[in-house]
Amino acid sequence: MSAGIDLAFKSLAPRASDWAAILPELGVAALSLFALLQAMVVPARLRWLIPATARAGLVLVAVMAVTGDGGVVRPADEALFGGLLRHNLPMAGVRLVFLSSALLTSLMAGRFLAARGAGLADYHHVLLVVTAAFMLLVQSDHFVPFFVSLETAAVGLYVLVGYLRRSEASLEAGVKFLVAGGLSSAFLLMGMVLVYGTLGGPGAGDSLSFPAIARALAAGKGTVLTLAGAAMIVGGAAFKLGAFPFHSWIPDVYQGAPTPTTAYLATASKAAGALSLLLLVTGPFAPLAAKVAPALAGLALLTLLAGNLAALATADIKRALALSGVSHAGFLLAAITAAVARTDAEAFSYPAENVVVLYLLAYVAGTFLTLHSLSAVPAREDHERPFISLRGLIRRSPAATAGLCFGVGSLAGVPPSVGFVTKLLVLALLVKAGLWWVLGAALVGVAISIHYYFGILREAVSRPGEDREDAAPLEVGAVSRFIIGALSLSTLAAGVLILL
Amino acid sequence: MAALPAQLLQAVVATPVATGLLLIAGRRLPRALGDWIALAGFVLPAALAPWLLLTWTDLSIPPEAFRSGGPWGFGLSLNGFSAPLLAMTSIVGLAAGIKAMTQDVEARHAYLGLLLFMLGGTLGVFATDHVVGFYFFHEFALIPTFILTLFWGGEGRRPAAMQMAIYLTVGAMASLAGILLAVDAAGLDWAGATFEGVADALLAKGAPRAAGALTLFGLGTLASLFPFHSWAASGYSAAPTPAAMLHAGALKKFGLYGLALLGLTSLRVTEGALGGWLLWLALGNTVLIGLVCLTQVDLKRLVSWSSVAHMGPVFLGLWVAGARGSASGLDAAVLLMTAHGLSCAALFLLSNDVRVRAGSYRFEEMGGLASRAPVLAAMFVAASMASLGLPGFGNFWGEIGVFLSLRAEPLWIQALAASTVVITAVYTLRAVAAAFFGPESAALARRAEAAPFGDIGWTSRLAAGLLLAALVAVGFMPSLVTDSTNRVSADVVKYARPAAKTPSAR
């Protein structure tokens, strides 16, 4: 007996190559601790060092992640840490999604928090912890690391949403997020219990491990309760993604949260939801494809319509962007559905999981470009930004207007932006997978979305009446200009690069 | 190394885009320098594209000489339909550019730069044979159109721009879906997805009907096919004049061009029930929109509506080519597209000159303008005559060609189609009479007293003269266009009606 335990421990003991495989995550975690350390020792006038080192570190980690997994080459399907982790997704792109979201959030948070007298060090510490957790989440091959990293990220996000302690809106959003997030975690946990309980048993192996679950399901061991468990788990991931009908928390939380946190929620958190959902439905639950695919298709269809129709009815920019994020979740769901419905689905020679990653990258660029441009416009309250507040922006700041045009244009999917190209890839996937109803909903959704996207741009671009008094030119700092310019350029260039 | 014509074709598309970029980036450049840059962007395409049309019709030069690869995965090339449309666009672009440079507007460099983007995108539409590439260029041209309308547009620009954005996006999305379906059904890779490649691949297999329907109604919306036309009149009316010239004259032809090269060949949009729809809706453009034109009391709105009505005969030409295999109908449709672009741009241009003098576009405030501005009156009358299809102008050959190719149809179809000539004559002549002849209106007399005005200056004469000269050239030598289109029309008709079928189904 003790020999068996010994053997089990040996197989679990991490090897050097396991650590090397998660070097970028370790790097982000180290940066996060470093931010706390700096907060203790750095004198007040050198406080700017904290975000600066975090940003420089994130850039370095991103370079490391993109140039080849920390220099270690290994087969993609190798189990890490005794089967707890596995690189099932294209990791370079996936890591880039999270690292760039964190970097751009930090760039946005600097001025935002300083203007409101909130601490930078704690914000960066939590932001980096959450980022590292998300990066581990999408490598999980086992429900234990899956749940642990998901909860680590969730707790951090509760803090980030309620970060402005003097703002009622921020605190209210924090509480709402806590309640809704707690509920979804409970569902997720219940689902795991059901799956574990119905598939486990003597000799069944570790039925929290993704491959073991897939094997058991393929062998026909599932019962109705297993299905219910799978549905609950998928629902938990759909909550993160913000898919219908788990989207109702999104507008309130996004609107109330500090804008940098909103941006992070909209990008990194949504990406984590999309990627973990992709991981689940193509991994442990792949044998259920015949049941999962129609359900996901229905979810995608409803999400596309619900997000866009709800956004139509709002006149607040942050709320409209939050709800448009729901429709983007619909596009991501559509791509995931295509991946489940037809495992060999390709769009212009990109496999479905690469399409999801590319869509996320484009979405990150478009969202941050839009929000960076918007943050140039002063608002009396961070959570109140009516469309009308943009009126005449083109005269006040051509740079911010141009950034807004590129950002919103990319989110809306106007050619030749990268947003258009990635939408095209998803549409092509849908054609390949024969998901005509979802394709129709996607096209209808895009048509509806033009109304509110164009509504935002219309206020910014229209020639204002002559009687406006607050039409003083806006100062956009050199750093903001650089970020807006670089992101604008990337929304244009990336589309071309993808199609090459 | 690409051949010379291919390089010139690249220059035609790249010059307006590059100069536009320069102007927008260099907002603080001195005004004179900016004007020279803009002028280069407008003049160079207008010098090269007509030459390319002449070179294209020279059979000793192979079509490959016009082809070049592109860094974005699709190349530039020319075909028999696009060569005349490219030349037409470049001339309309030059006239619009001259008009824009005489206007005194806020943020002049940005205005000219965006107009150059619009021109570059429109030229790009006709300079590639890649089915996604031509769509890409169209969208590239639409974005500046919205900005131009929103910032520099006239009355009612905000609702008009929103309406236009929704209609055009829905149309563009539907046609994109249709195109993608066709490419997918053809099983082609990105590089092979040219008009010819898709048509060849689908000749045997046939395309999904959904693709045909999406493309017909999508591209139809973009070309203001009845009843998806309601964005057009308000959109053109609200746009600044140079943007309206380029949009109604040139950019709108994207939809028709796409239907001719993709709809008729690969997607068979004239087959079966879809063909019936196209016929009826085209008659809707011809007759119903013609009647709408009769009720207009505002010159710019009339010109806008009439440009919608004039799409009717073009759609009829496309229909008869696809449904009846009439190559001459297709020839005439492309000829009419070319001529309409020129005449419609001339009418928008001169209407603005009328407005500058009368202070309004409303007929009731005009009258008797001819005595104060005889050259303007003469040019306006000429453009109107061109638009109603008087012999001597290009439109005549287009319209008569369409009507002749319809001669095997039932009499009522012919009658409804030909009624456009009568209706157009009524509203055009009425407009000319109201604006230029008869007694001078009290409002005009007061204006002339307060701020005396004369005839149009040399810049307007030059811009309108260019368009009218091109119209007369096509009117007297329709072979300028038909030499280029003939070969393609015959091929397209073959694709539309594969040889296996009997000549007449009905």
Interface residues (C-beta under 8 A of the other chain):
Chain A: F348 S349 I394 P398 C405 G409 V414 P415 P416 F420 L424 L427 A428 V431 K432 W436 L439 L443 V446 A447 I450 H451 F454 G455 L457 R458 V461 S462 R463 V496 L499 L500
Chain B: R27 P71 W72 G73 E106 A110 V132 Y135 F136 E139 F140 I143 F146 I147 L150 F151 W152 G153 R157 R158 A161 M162 A165 I166 T169 V170 M173 A174 L176 A177 L180 L181 D184 D189 W190 A210
